[in-house]
């Protein structure tokens, strides 16, 4: 399980800049894209376009890692107690 957790932590979607960019985007829901883009740039975070590319490239692997982790957790839960 440690291996999968490490892969999840190292994934592009788990990076601090991407998480911070998502926080900016969520905090500015309903705002014009220019407002969001300006705040992202001020904080030296990935642009909206870069975030989109990261999501497109990483969503399947992100989902797969979390699915594999869930399966492992379920297997461990079924192991007999010692």
N, C-alpha and C positions, 0 to 999 in steps of 0.2 A: 504494500500500500504506500510505503514511503516513496517508492519510485514514481508512482502516478501522482502523488501529492507534489513531488518536486517538478514533474512535467507541467502540472497545472500552474504552479507558482512561476515557472519560467516562460509560460505561454504569453504571447504578445497581448492577448486580451486581459491578462492579469497584471500588466506592467503599470507602474505608478503613473506615468504620463497619460496612459489611456484611461485609467480609472479617474484621474483628475479631470480629464477632458469630458468624460461622461457626466461628472458632477456639475461642471460648468454648463453643459448642454441641458441637463435636467433642471438646473436652477433658473435657466432662461427659457423655459418652455413657453411658447407663445410669442417669443421675441423674434424679430427679424433675423435672418441668417447673418446679416452684416454685424449685428450687435454681438451675436455669439462668436463669430469669427474674430472680431476685434478683441473680445475678452480672452479667447484662446491664444491669440497672438501676444497679448500683453503678458500672459502667464507663461509664454514660451512652450505651449502645449501643441500637440498635433492639430492640424487643420481639420475642418469638417471632411474635406476630401480624403485626407490621410486616415481619419477614423473610419470612414466608409470602406476604404480599401483594406484596412486591417480586419474589419468585421467580415468582409466578403472572403478574404483569404483564410481567416482563422476560425470561423464559426463551426465548420464541420469537425475540425480537429478538437476544438473546445468541447463540443457536444460529445464526441467520441471519448475523450478523456474522462468526462464526468459520468458517462454511461458505464465505462469500465470500472471507475471507482465505486459507483453504486453497486455493481455486480459483486465486487470484492467485499464490500461492507456486508452485503446480504449473505455471502458465503461464510464470512467470519461469524456472523450472527447465528448461523445454523450449526456451527461446530459444537460438539459436545463440551460441556463445562468440565473442567478438570478439578 
